[in-house]
Amino acid sequence: MGKLVLKDCAIEVDGVDLSARASKVTITSSKNLVESTAFGAAYRESEIGIGDASMAVTFQQDYDAGSVNATLWPLHVAGSKFRVRVTPTGAAVSATNPAYFLAEALLPEYTPLNGSVGDLSTIDVTFQNGGQRGVEVATA
């Protein structure tokens, strides 16, 4: 099995391709660990509880029409749910290039400007799960 060097991840937010402005992506699916130990137990016991999901992306900020700020600011202000889709490469979705998505993402926090003098303005955005589906995966 080959190793993957990330060179051309595809990142789509609410139908807008922002891949050319992204430099890092992290997809997280987690579940709470709930202790279920009862009296008389010799070891702690646990059960899997409620899940959570998020997608974090580092974007190179710009203010062009149809780009980063023009896409993210309205989603943040509206507070409505939208879809975020990420694939490891820009190739067609397949078993070797799965699409991971949040069908009901929210953007509760947004920093439209970040950086120091002479720096590239980058922003870290975390899309939070806003529904019962969590991170989903498609291979076709």
MORA-V606491 format. One record per backbone hydrogen bond with DSSP energy under -0.5 kcal/mol. CO is the residue of the C=O (numbers start at 1). NH is the residue of the N-H. E is the energy in kcal/mol with one decimal. If there is no record, write none. Layout:
BEGIN
co->CO nh->NH e->E
co->CO nh->NH e->E
END
This chain:
BEGIN
co->3 nh->5 e->-0.6
co->4 nh->6 e->-0.6
co->9 nh->11 e->-0.5
co->10 nh->87 e->-2.1
co->11 nh->18 e->-2.8
co->11 nh->19 e->-0.5
co->12 nh->14 e->-0.5
co->12 nh->85 e->-2.7
co->13 nh->16 e->-2.0
co->15 nh->17 e->-0.5
co->16 nh->13 e->-2.7
co->16 nh->18 e->-0.7
co->18 nh->21 e->-1.7
co->19 nh->22 e->-1.6
co->21 nh->60 e->-3.7
co->24 nh->58 e->-2.3
co->26 nh->56 e->-3.1
co->28 nh->54 e->-2.4
co->30 nh->52 e->-2.7
co->32 nh->34 e->-0.7
co->32 nh->49 e->-3.6
co->33 nh->35 e->-0.5
co->34 nh->47 e->-2.7
co->38 nh->41 e->-1.7
co->45 nh->36 e->-2.8
co->45 nh->37 e->-0.7
co->47 nh->34 e->-3.1
co->50 nh->32 e->-2.6
co->52 nh->30 e->-2.7
co->53 nh->129 e->-1.9
co->54 nh->28 e->-3.0
co->55 nh->127 e->-3.3
co->56 nh->26 e->-2.7
co->57 nh->59 e->-0.6
co->57 nh->125 e->-2.9
co->58 nh->23 e->-2.7
co->58 nh->24 e->-0.9
co->59 nh->61 e->-0.8
co->59 nh->123 e->-2.5
co->62 nh->69 e->-1.9
co->64 nh->67 e->-1.7
co->64 nh->70 e->-0.6
co->67 nh->71 e->-1.4
co->68 nh->71 e->-0.8
co->68 nh->72 e->-3.0
co->69 nh->73 e->-2.1
co->71 nh->75 e->-0.9
co->72 nh->76 e->-2.5
co->73 nh->77 e->-2.8
co->74 nh->78 e->-2.5
co->75 nh->79 e->-1.6
co->82 nh->105 e->-3.4
co->83 nh->14 e->-3.3
co->84 nh->102 e->-2.2
co->85 nh->12 e->-2.9
co->86 nh->100 e->-3.2
co->87 nh->10 e->-2.0
co->94 nh->97 e->-1.0
co->97 nh->94 e->-1.1
co->98 nh->88 e->-0.7
co->98 nh->100 e->-0.5
co->99 nh->138 e->-2.4
co->100 nh->86 e->-3.1
co->101 nh->103 e->-0.6
co->101 nh->136 e->-2.8
co->102 nh->84 e->-2.0
co->102 nh->105 e->-0.6
co->104 nh->130 e->-2.5
co->105 nh->82 e->-1.6
co->106 nh->128 e->-2.5
co->110 nh->112 e->-0.7
co->114 nh->122 e->-0.5
co->116 nh->119 e->-2.5
co->120 nh->122 e->-0.9
co->121 nh->61 e->-2.3
co->123 nh->59 e->-2.9
co->123 nh->125 e->-0.6
co->125 nh->57 e->-2.8
co->125 nh->127 e->-0.6
co->126 nh->128 e->-0.6
co->127 nh->55 e->-2.1
co->128 nh->106 e->-2.3
co->134 nh->103 e->-0.5
co->136 nh->101 e->-2.4
co->138 nh->99 e->-2.8
END
